[in-house]
Amino acid sequence: MSETALCVAFQGERGAYSEAAVVAYLGDGVRPLPRPSFEDVFDAVTEGSADRGIIPVENSLAGSIHRNYDLLVRYELTIVGEVQIRIAHHLIALPGLSLGDVRRVYSHPQALAQCEHTLNRLLPNVERVATYDTAGSVKMLWDQGIRDGAAIASRRAADIYNMAVLGDDLEDNPENYTRFLVLSREPVTPVGAAKTSIVFSMDNVPGALFKSLAVFALRDIDLTKIESRPLQGKPWQYFFYIDFAGSIHETHCLNALNHLQEITTFFRVLGSYPRGVW
């Protein structure tokens, strides 16, 4: 691997789904930097120990990852890309074990929930143990030599830790996708189909939200996502996050944002970036 390869921070251990998103977006020629928390990912990029960071923001089954929306406001990083991957859960254990050896299944609570019915069928009597990370569960089995347990994680995690796969595609619903955002210290100028993410707040007066959305409708700008989060210190007031099709370098989009700034009390562009294809 080249010493000049991009260093990309992600939350979790090696083999996490976030690392799979890194590879899907940037290829294998990157230097992965696993970090314990989402805040640590933002810190690594902000401080320069990583060139990029990647964070999940939305799962097709579980919805938005609100913590990362809050962090997008707290930090001054910019979104430079997006990528979506399918989440395929596998049952992973030390080599030589079989399903009959498994007494406990370890994984992140969300992964356990997404495999609930399959686990009820395959392993109805095993204990389910919630952990902080899917790939971290595999690493724990490997580190501690646990011979009566299995983990739910990605096949990539099994490969990294030289573990065996006892079952494939355990997720109850195969339409399980997560969208990730790529973060950088410097913005990009997207070429071709683009998306822009913004955040704003406004006074809590009648018609305020309608007026803010109207600036896009008047210019036929497609809104692809709307999310709200509490505005800390101001009960019942909110930050509104919007993704829309287009770039701040397009005149009609720039006009919409200029119009929006006239009626908001806080406004920030989180990034204009190439729109993901899926």
C-alpha positions as CSV (number, residue, x, y, z in Angstrom):
1,M,0.0,0.0,0.0
2,S,1.3,3.4,-1.0
3,E,2.4,5.8,1.8
4,T,0.5,8.5,0.0
5,A,-2.8,6.5,0.1
6,L,-5.7,8.4,1.6
7,C,-6.2,7.7,5.3
8,V,-9.9,7.2,6.0
9,A,-11.4,7.2,9.5
10,F,-14.5,5.1,10.4
11,Q,-16.3,4.1,13.5
12,G,-15.8,0.5,14.7
13,E,-13.2,-2.2,14.3
14,R,-11.6,-3.5,11.1
15,G,-14.2,-5.4,9.2
16,A,-17.0,-3.0,10.1
17,Y,-19.7,-2.1,7.6
18,S,-18.3,1.4,7.6
19,E,-15.0,0.0,6.4
20,A,-16.9,-1.8,3.6
21,A,-18.4,1.6,2.6
22,V,-14.9,3.1,2.5
23,V,-13.8,0.4,0.1
24,A,-17.0,0.7,-2.0
25,Y,-16.4,4.4,-2.4
26,L,-12.6,4.8,-2.6
27,G,-11.4,1.3,-3.5
28,D,-8.9,-1.0,-1.7
29,G,-5.9,1.4,-2.0
30,V,-6.8,3.4,1.2
31,R,-5.4,3.3,4.7
32,P,-8.3,2.4,7.0
33,L,-8.3,4.1,10.5
34,P,-10.7,2.4,12.9
35,R,-12.0,4.7,15.6
36,P,-14.0,3.9,18.8
37,S,-16.8,6.5,18.3
38,F,-18.4,8.8,15.7
39,E,-16.9,11.8,17.6
40,D,-13.5,10.2,17.1
41,V,-14.1,10.0,13.4
42,F,-14.9,13.7,13.2
43,D,-11.9,14.5,15.4
44,A,-9.5,12.5,13.3
45,V,-10.4,14.4,10.1
46,T,-10.5,17.8,11.9
47,E,-7.1,17.3,13.4
48,G,-5.6,16.0,10.2
49,S,-4.8,12.4,11.3
50,A,-7.2,11.2,8.6
51,D,-7.7,12.7,5.1
52,R,-11.4,11.6,5.0
53,G,-14.0,10.3,7.4
54,I,-17.0,8.2,6.6
55,I,-20.2,8.1,8.8
56,P,-23.6,6.3,8.4
57,V,-26.5,8.7,8.4
58,E,-29.5,6.5,7.3
59,N,-30.5,2.9,7.3
60,S,-33.4,1.7,5.1
61,L,-34.9,-0.2,8.0
62,A,-33.9,1.6,11.2
63,G,-34.0,5.2,9.9
64,S,-31.7,8.1,10.5
65,I,-28.6,8.0,12.8
66,H,-29.4,11.1,14.7
67,R,-26.1,11.3,16.5
68,N,-24.3,12.0,13.3
69,Y,-26.7,14.7,12.2
70,D,-25.9,16.5,15.5
71,L,-22.2,16.1,14.9
72,L,-22.4,17.6,11.4
73,V,-23.5,20.9,13.1
74,R,-20.9,20.7,15.9
75,Y,-17.9,20.2,13.6
76,E,-16.8,22.4,10.6
77,L,-16.2,19.5,8.2
78,T,-17.8,19.3,4.7
79,I,-19.5,16.5,3.0
80,V,-17.7,15.5,-0.2
81,G,-19.5,12.3,-1.2
82,E,-22.0,9.6,-0.4
83,V,-22.2,5.9,-0.8
84,Q,-24.8,3.2,-0.1
85,I,-24.1,-0.4,0.7
86,R,-26.3,-3.4,1.3
87,I,-26.0,-4.8,4.9
88,A,-25.7,-8.6,4.8
89,H,-25.3,-10.2,8.2
90,H,-23.4,-13.4,8.6
91,L,-23.0,-15.8,11.6
92,I,-19.3,-16.0,12.4
93,A,-17.3,-18.2,14.8
94,L,-13.9,-19.7,15.4
95,P,-12.9,-22.3,12.8
96,G,-14.0,-25.8,13.6
97,L,-17.2,-24.8,15.4
98,S,-20.7,-25.8,14.3
99,L,-24.1,-24.4,15.0
100,G,-24.6,-27.0,17.7
101,D,-21.6,-25.5,19.6
102,V,-23.1,-22.0,19.8
103,R,-24.5,-21.0,23.2
104,R,-24.3,-17.2,22.8
105,V,-24.6,-14.8,19.8
106,Y,-22.8,-11.4,20.1
107,S,-23.4,-8.3,18.0
108,H,-24.6,-4.7,18.0
109,P,-28.2,-4.4,19.2
110,Q,-29.4,-3.2,15.8
111,A,-27.9,-6.3,14.0
112,L,-29.4,-8.6,16.6
113,A,-32.8,-7.0,16.0
114,Q,-32.5,-7.2,12.2
115,C,-31.8,-11.0,12.5
116,E,-34.4,-11.8,15.2
117,H,-36.6,-14.1,13.3
118,T,-33.8,-16.0,11.6
119,L,-32.1,-16.5,15.0
120,N,-35.4,-17.8,16.4
121,R,-35.4,-20.4,13.7
122,L,-31.7,-21.4,13.6
123,L,-30.8,-21.0,17.3
124,P,-33.9,-20.6,19.3
125,N,-32.3,-21.3,22.7
126,V,-29.1,-19.3,22.6
127,E,-28.4,-16.2,24.6
128,R,-28.1,-12.9,22.7
129,V,-25.5,-10.5,23.9
130,A,-25.5,-6.9,22.8
131,T,-22.0,-5.4,22.1
132,Y,-20.8,-2.0,20.9
133,D,-19.9,-3.1,17.3
134,T,-20.6,-5.9,14.8
135,A,-16.9,-6.4,13.7
136,G,-15.8,-5.8,17.3
137,S,-17.8,-8.9,18.3
138,V,-15.8,-11.0,15.8
139,K,-12.5,-9.5,17.1
140,M,-13.6,-10.4,20.7
141,L,-14.3,-14.0,19.8
142,W,-10.9,-14.2,18.1
143,D,-9.0,-12.4,20.9
144,Q,-10.5,-14.4,23.7
145,G,-10.7,-17.7,21.9
146,I,-14.5,-18.0,22.7
147,R,-15.5,-21.5,21.6
148,D,-19.2,-21.5,22.5
149,G,-20.1,-18.2,20.9
150,A,-20.7,-16.7,17.5
151,A,-21.0,-13.1,16.2
152,I,-23.2,-11.4,13.6
153,A,-21.1,-9.2,11.3
154,S,-19.9,-8.8,7.8
155,R,-18.1,-11.4,5.7
156,R,-15.3,-8.9,5.5
157,A,-14.9,-9.2,9.3
158,A,-14.7,-13.0,9.0
159,D,-12.0,-12.7,6.4
160,I,-9.9,-10.1,8.4
161,Y,-9.9,-12.2,11.5
162,N,-9.6,-15.6,9.7
163,M,-12.9,-16.8,11.2
164,A,-15.5,-19.3,9.8
165,V,-18.9,-18.4,8.5
166,L,-21.6,-20.6,9.9
167,G,-24.5,-18.9,8.2
168,D,-25.0,-16.4,5.4
169,D,-27.6,-13.6,5.0
170,L,-29.2,-13.8,8.4
171,E,-31.1,-10.5,8.1
172,D,-34.9,-10.9,8.2
173,N,-35.4,-8.3,5.5
174,P,-33.0,-8.4,2.6
175,E,-33.8,-4.8,1.6
176,N,-31.4,-3.5,4.2
177,Y,-29.2,-0.7,3.1
178,T,-27.2,2.0,4.8
179,R,-26.2,5.4,3.3
180,F,-22.9,6.9,4.3
181,L,-21.4,10.4,4.0
182,V,-17.8,11.1,3.2
183,L,-16.3,14.0,5.2
184,S,-13.3,16.2,4.4
185,R,-11.7,19.4,5.6
186,E,-12.0,21.0,2.2
187,P,-15.1,21.1,-0.1
188,V,-15.2,19.7,-3.7
189,T,-16.9,21.1,-6.8
190,P,-19.1,18.2,-8.1
191,V,-19.2,17.4,-11.8
192,G,-22.4,16.0,-13.2
193,A,-25.4,15.0,-11.0
194,A,-24.9,16.6,-7.6
195,K,-26.6,16.7,-4.2
196,T,-26.4,19.5,-1.6
197,S,-26.9,19.1,2.2
198,I,-27.8,22.1,4.3
199,V,-29.0,22.8,7.9
200,F,-30.9,25.8,9.1
201,S,-33.2,27.0,11.9
202,M,-35.8,29.8,12.1
203,D,-38.1,31.6,14.5
204,N,-41.0,29.5,15.6
205,V,-43.8,31.6,13.9
206,P,-46.7,30.4,11.8
207,G,-45.8,29.5,8.2
208,A,-42.0,29.6,8.8
209,L,-41.4,26.0,7.7
210,F,-43.7,26.4,4.7
211,K,-41.9,29.5,3.6
212,S,-38.5,27.8,3.9
213,L,-39.6,24.8,1.8
214,A,-41.3,27.1,-0.8
215,V,-37.9,28.6,-1.8
216,F,-37.1,25.1,-3.4
217,A,-40.6,24.4,-4.8
218,L,-40.7,27.8,-6.6
219,R,-37.5,26.7,-8.5
220,D,-38.5,23.1,-9.1
221,I,-35.7,21.8,-6.9
222,D,-36.2,18.2,-5.8
223,L,-35.8,17.7,-2.0
224,T,-34.5,14.1,-1.3
225,K,-34.5,14.2,2.5
226,I,-35.8,16.3,5.4
227,E,-34.8,15.7,9.0
228,S,-35.3,17.7,12.2
229,R,-33.3,17.7,15.4
230,P,-33.8,19.6,18.6
231,L,-32.0,22.9,18.9
232,Q,-30.0,22.6,22.2
233,G,-31.0,25.2,24.8
234,K,-34.2,26.3,23.0
235,P,-37.0,23.9,23.8
236,W,-39.4,23.1,20.9
237,Q,-37.1,24.7,18.3
238,Y,-35.3,22.7,15.8
239,F,-32.5,22.4,13.3
240,F,-33.8,21.3,9.9
241,Y,-31.6,19.3,7.6
242,I,-32.3,19.1,3.9
243,D,-30.8,17.3,1.1
244,F,-31.7,18.4,-2.4
245,A,-30.7,17.6,-6.0
246,G,-28.3,20.2,-7.3
247,S,-25.2,22.1,-6.5
248,I,-24.5,25.4,-4.9
249,H,-22.6,26.2,-8.2
250,E,-25.9,26.1,-10.1
251,T,-27.7,29.5,-10.4
252,H,-31.2,28.3,-9.4
253,C,-29.9,26.4,-6.4
254,L,-27.8,29.4,-5.3
255,N,-30.8,31.7,-5.6
256,A,-32.9,29.3,-3.5
257,L,-30.3,29.3,-0.8
258,N,-29.9,33.1,-0.8
259,H,-33.7,33.4,-0.5
260,L,-33.6,30.9,2.4
261,Q,-31.0,32.8,4.3
262,E,-33.3,35.8,4.3
263,I,-35.9,34.0,6.4
264,T,-33.7,31.8,8.7
265,T,-31.9,32.6,12.0
266,F,-29.1,30.0,11.3
267,F,-28.0,28.6,8.0
268,R,-25.1,26.5,6.8
269,V,-24.2,24.5,3.7
270,L,-22.9,21.1,4.8
271,G,-21.6,20.3,1.4
272,S,-22.2,19.9,-2.3
273,Y,-21.0,16.6,-3.7
274,P,-21.4,14.0,-6.4
275,R,-24.8,12.3,-6.1
276,G,-24.6,8.6,-5.4
277,V,-26.0,6.2,-8.0
278,W,-28.1,3.3,-6.7
